[in-house]
Each structure stands twice: as structure tokens, then as C-alpha cells.
């Protein structure tokens, strides 16, 4: 990774961190599609590692709003999605991974933009657990899938529960990747090198919360994510 690429990656991580600190999602949406082109091995392991910094912040800051019952059901279903995602990841080339990440993001943006609201209750919790584990292990994009099933929750509950879920599942994914040889010293170095960018994003999140609350912020996040993913997807298809 060159110095310009590192600076671009750090900028994207900071923007994603600030977004995720506000609404509970955003790191993978904003940073994932571009970072997988800069360095394919950055997704999913190092990305999940970096996102863990924001998850710690959200889990602690919003812990009073944690939905414990839903979290238990989601963690119960997570191994199913994890197994499917890791199996798919092991069979993808770098180009296929870039396309997969971009498609995941575009699908997630489309579902979010359409305002889809699935049935509530236990089934939705299990689906959120399995689906989020799958998308996290393949593309390090947990938030949009999770938010589809929890969009009716209070913002603090979504932030706290998703963050706690991802601290457990993200760690499991990284350990699994290490076992199958997909996460080593190279990936660890990328994650450690970009962790400072998370710290830069935290003040951004505090500044953005009161200024871009509500529908406007959601539109901006989805627009940035869709533009980024579309650019990467077109590049891969043209160069393929």
C-alpha cells in the first residue's frame, strides 16, 4: 500500500467511523468498496478489526438501550450465516471479492432506500443474526442487513445491540479466517495501521449527530455508499 493509498484509506475509515458513531452503521458501506480495490486482503478481516473500535464505543455509550433478548436470538443464528459466508469467501478471487462487496452494498442500499420493513419478532431476530453474519464474513458490511430487520428500533437500541453483536461475531470471523489461513500478519498490520483513523472519526461523529440528524443524513450516507460501490463495480467489469 503506497502513502497516497494509505491516506485515502485513512480518510475513508475516518468518514465511516464518524458515520457509524452517529447511526450505528456506515464503516463498511463507505470504506469497503474502495478499500477492497486498494488492497483486496483488507476485506473482511482488517475491516472488521478496524470497525471494532467504533463498536466498542457504541456498545459502551448506548449500553442502557441494549436489546438483550433480541441479541441472544441473533447470536444463536449467527453460526449458520458465518459458515456460509466463510465457505463463499474461500472460493472468491480478488476481482470476484470486489464485485461481491459492491453488489452487497448496492443491494443493501436498495433495500434501505425502499424502506423495506420485514415482520417483527423472533423470526426477524434470527434472520438478522444469520444474514448479518453472512454479509460480515464475505464483505464486512454488517450494518445495512442488520438495519433492515431492526429499522423500527430506537436509534440507541440499534447502535448498542448491533455493536455488541458485532464485537462477538466480528471476533469469531477473524479467528475463523486465521484458522483457514485468510487472516495473518499482513492483515493484522493493515488493521493496526488504520486504527488511528477511527479515533479521527469519533469527533466527526459527535459533530455530525446534531447537524445531520434524521432523513437528510440517511440520504447522504446511502448516496455516498451507492456512488462508491457503483464506481468500483464498473471498474471491475470494464477491466475484466
C-alpha positions in Angstrom: 0.0 0.0 0.0 1.5 3.3 -1.1 1.4 6.5 1.0 -1.4 8.1 -1.2 -3.4 4.9 -0.9 -2.9 4.8 2.9 -4.1 8.4 3.2 -7.2 7.6 1.1 -7.9 4.5 3.2 -7.5 6.5 6.4 -9.8 9.2 5.1 -12.5 6.7 4.2 -12.1 4.9 7.6 -12.5 8.2 9.4 -15.6 9.1 7.4 -17.0 5.6 8.0 -16.2 5.8 11.7 -17.9 9.1 12.1 -21.0 7.8 10.3 -21.2 4.6 12.3 -20.8 6.6 15.6 -23.9 8.5 14.5 -26.3 5.9 13.2 -24.7 2.6 14.1 -23.8 1.6 10.5 -21.5 3.1 7.8 -18.0 1.8 8.1 -18.3 -1.0 5.5 -20.7 1.0 3.3 -18.4 4.0 2.9 -15.0 2.4 3.1 -15.4 -1.2 1.9 -16.0 -0.8 -1.9 -12.9 1.3 -2.4 -10.6 -0.4 0.1 -11.1 -3.8 -1.4 -9.7 -2.3 -4.7 -6.7 -0.7 -2.9 -5.9 -3.9 -1.1 -8.2 -6.9 -1.5 -7.0 -8.6 1.7 -8.4 -5.6 3.7 -11.8 -7.2 3.5 -13.2 -8.7 5.5 -10.7 -9.3 8.4 -8.9 -6.0 8.8 -12.1 -4.1 8.1 -13.9 -5.9 10.9 -10.9 -5.3 13.1 -11.0 -1.5 12.5 -14.8 -1.4 12.8 -14.4 -3.0 16.3 -13.1 0.4 17.6 -16.4 2.0 16.8 -18.4 -1.0 18.1 -16.7 -0.7 21.4 -17.7 3.0 21.6 -21.3 2.3 20.6 -21.7 -0.7 22.9 -20.5 1.3 25.9 -22.1 4.6 25.2 -25.6 3.1 24.5 -25.4 0.1 26.8 -28.5 1.2 28.6 -30.6 0.6 25.4 -29.2 -2.9 24.6 -31.9 -5.3 23.5 -30.8 -8.4 25.3 -33.5 -10.8 24.2 -33.0 -9.9 20.5 -29.2 -10.2 20.9 -29.4 -13.7 22.3 -31.5 -14.9 19.3 -29.3 -13.2 16.8 -26.1 -14.8 18.3 -27.9 -18.1 18.2 -28.4 -17.8 14.4 -25.0 -16.3 13.7 -23.1 -19.5 13.2 -25.3 -20.5 10.2 -24.5 -17.3 8.4 -20.9 -17.4 9.4 -20.4 -20.9 7.9 -22.0 -19.9 4.6 -20.0 -16.7 4.3 -16.6 -18.2 5.1 -17.2 -21.0 2.6 -18.0 -18.5 -0.1 -15.1 -16.2 0.8 -12.6 -19.0 0.4 -13.7 -19.6 -3.2 -13.6 -15.9 -4.4 -10.7 -14.3 -6.4 -9.7 -10.7 -5.6 -11.8 -9.4 -8.6 -14.8 -11.5 -7.5 -14.5 -10.2 -4.0 -14.5 -6.6 -5.2 -17.6 -7.3 -7.2 -19.3 -9.2 -4.3 -18.6 -6.3 -1.9 -20.0 -3.8 -4.3 -23.1 -5.8 -5.1 -23.7 -6.4 -1.4 -23.6 -2.7 -0.8 -25.8 -1.8 -3.7 -28.4 -4.4 -2.6 -28.3 -3.1 0.9 -28.7 0.5 -0.2 -31.6 -0.5 -2.4 -33.4 -2.3 0.4 -32.8 0.6 2.8 -33.8 3.2 0.2 -37.1 1.3 -0.5 -37.9 1.4 3.2 -38.5 -2.3 3.4 -39.7 -3.4 6.8 -39.8 -7.2 7.4 -42.0 -8.8 10.0 -41.0 -8.1 13.6 -40.5 -10.6 16.4 -38.4 -13.7 17.0 -38.1 -14.7 13.3 -36.7 -11.3 12.4 -34.1 -11.6 15.1 -32.9 -15.0 13.9 -32.9 -13.7 10.3 -30.9 -10.6 11.3 -28.4 -12.8 13.1 -27.8 -15.2 10.2 -27.9 -12.6 7.5 -25.6 -10.1 9.2 -23.0 -12.9 10.0 -23.1 -13.9 6.3 -22.6 -10.4 4.9 -19.9 -9.6 7.5 -17.8 -12.6 6.7 -18.0 -12.0 2.9 -17.9 -8.3 2.6 -17.5 -6.8 6.1 -20.8 -5.0 5.6 -23.0 -5.9 8.6 -25.0 -2.7 9.2 -27.4 -2.5 6.3 -28.5 -6.1 6.6 -29.0 -5.7 10.3 -30.8 -2.4 10.0 -33.3 -3.9 7.6 -34.5 -6.1 10.4 -34.2 -3.5 13.2 -35.1 -0.3 11.4 -38.1 0.2 13.7 -35.9 0.2 16.9 -34.9 3.4 18.7 -31.5 4.5 17.3 -29.7 3.9 20.6 -31.0 0.3 20.8 -29.9 -0.4 17.2 -26.4 1.1 17.9 -25.9 -0.8 21.1 -27.3 -4.1 20.0 -25.6 -4.2 16.6 -22.3 -3.1 18.2 -22.4 -5.8 20.9 -23.4 -8.4 18.3 -20.5 -7.4 16.0 -18.0 -7.5 18.8 -18.8 -11.1 19.3 -19.4 -12.1 15.7 -16.6 -10.0 14.2 -14.1 -11.6 16.6 -15.4 -15.0 15.7 -15.0 -14.2 12.0 -11.4 -13.0 12.4 -10.5 -16.1 14.4 -12.1 -18.4 11.8 -10.2 -16.6 9.0 -7.0 -17.0 10.9 -7.6 -20.7 11.2 -8.3 -21.2 7.5 -5.3 -19.0 6.5 -7.2 -15.9 5.4 -6.0 -13.6 8.2 -2.3 -13.4 9.1 0.4 -10.8 9.9 -0.3 -8.9 6.7 -3.9 -8.4 7.5 -3.1 -7.7 11.2 -0.7 -5.0 10.1 -3.3 -3.3 7.8 -5.8 -3.3 10.7 -3.4 -1.8 13.2 -2.1 0.8 10.7 -5.6 2.2 10.2 -6.9 2.0 13.7 -5.8 5.7 14.3 -8.2 6.8 11.6 -11.0 5.5 13.8 -10.0 7.9 16.5 -10.2 10.8 13.9 -13.7 9.7 13.1 -15.1 9.9 16.6 -15.0 13.7 16.9 -16.6 13.8 13.4 -19.4 11.6 14.7 -20.0 13.9 17.7 -20.1 16.9 15.4 -22.4 15.4 12.8 -25.0 14.0 15.2 -26.9 17.3 15.9 -26.3 18.7 12.4 -27.3 15.8 10.1 -29.9 14.0 12.1 -33.0 12.4 10.6 -33.8 11.7 6.9 -31.1 14.0 5.4 -28.2 12.1 7.0 -29.7 8.8 5.9 -30.0 10.0 2.3 -26.4 11.3 2.3 -25.0 8.0 3.7 -26.9 5.9 1.2 -25.9 8.2 -1.7 -22.2 8.1 -0.9 -22.3 4.3 -0.4 -24.2 3.7 -3.7 -21.8 6.0 -5.7 -18.7 4.3 -4.2 -20.0 0.8 -4.9 -21.1 1.6 -8.4 -17.7 3.1 -9.3 -15.9 0.1 -8.0 -18.3 -2.3 -9.7 -18.0 -0.6 -13.1 -14.2 -0.5 -12.8 -14.1 -4.3 -12.2 -16.5 -5.0 -15.0 -14.7 -2.8 -17.5 -11.2 -4.1 -16.6 -12.4 -7.7 -16.6 
